[in-house]
Amino acid sequence: MALNLKSTITLNNDVKMPLLGLRVYRISGGLDTYNTVKTALDLGYRLINTARIYCNEKSVGRAIADSGIPREEIFVTTKLWVEDYNNPRQALLDSLERLGLDYVDLYLLHWPIKGYEEVYLELEKLQKEGLCRSIGVSNFKIHHIKSLFEHGATVVPQVNETEIHPLNTEVELIGWCRKNKIDVVAYSPFGSEGRLILDDPRLICMRDYYKATASQIILRWCIQRGIVAIPKANTPEKLEQNCKLYDFDISTPDLETISDMNCNERRNYDPDKIDLRPKITYPRIVPEE
């Protein structure tokens, strides 16, 4: 399959989205995020994934502005945090101000907390205004998306961003989304911080054959199946490693071997239980440098 760093998918509204991007989750606002995003853009990345709750939108925006790359060539995703669901329009305007942009390419509901259906209807309006080119959801299961339409949604989400890695392959969810023309974005493709799966013997056995690292094999497993991958990386070396995925193809049997690692081990919060999460455990919004 002839893929390269510029490869894209076409969303259901004809917007093109890169297959590989950078997620700036848990990268401190200020120089850490600025340098990471600037380096990624210099290397050829064109998808940057942030969120209000990451508290680094300003730094993302500064790096984009200083990159010298035309705005239309960079795909920017941000997300509406749950504590802002009461005023999505103002939250997006605030995100745009922090980013220094006139629009984002994708705006997502971060979690399916109670009442999310009405909030999604507001995102439809924001899309019509041109404040976001595409809209979608994050951490949604099938029944959450179905409920959108039961409550009057008329726009099929362009994207569902969710936790996908070899131990949590979400085969049913991916299949349903594809059937309904919703593209899937995989976050935490290596597992999660402190609980990575890169030392699994099945991946180790593939490293020599493909002359690739375990992380490169996992990312190739995503993008080769048409799933957008947004790994976190905060060193130049890791950023460069993560984008060197284009001189090998994974065979169908090996794709299946990786998928067979699945044990439905979701490591983030269960979306069905997100309303039970104590607010005291929510991430804190901190001032950005």
Number of C-alpha atoms within 10 A of each C-alpha: 9 9 16 15 17 13 14 18 16 13 17 17 14 10 15 14 22 22 25 29 27 25 23 26 20 14 19 18 20 17 15 15 25 23 18 23 31 20 19 25 21 13 14 13 23 25 26 22 22 21 21 20 21 22 26 28 28 21 26 27 23 19 22 23 16 10 16 10 13 9 14 9 9 18 20 26 20 25 25 25 17 18 13 14 20 13 12 21 18 12 18 23 16 14 22 20 15 19 23 17 16 12 22 23 21 23 27 25 27 23 22 22 20 11 10 21 21 15 20 25 18 17 25 19 13 20 19 12 11 13 21 24 19 26 25 24 26 22 21 23 21 13 10 18 19 14 13 20 14 10 13 12 19 12 18 18 24 26 23 25 23 24 25 27 29 23 20 19 23 20 13 11 17 21 13 13 20 12 10 13 16 19 23 25 24 22 24 20 26 23 21 16 9 6 9 14 18 18 11 12 9 14 20 15 12 17 15 11 9 16 12 17 18 22 22 21 25 24 24 25 26 24 21 19 10 15 21 25 28 25 22 24 20 21 14 15 9 13 21 16 15 23 20 16 24 14 11 15 17 17 11 10 9 16 18 12 14 21 18 13 16 16 12 14 15 16 15 12 12 14 17 15 10 14 13 10 12 8 9 7 7 11 10 10 10 12 8 14 11
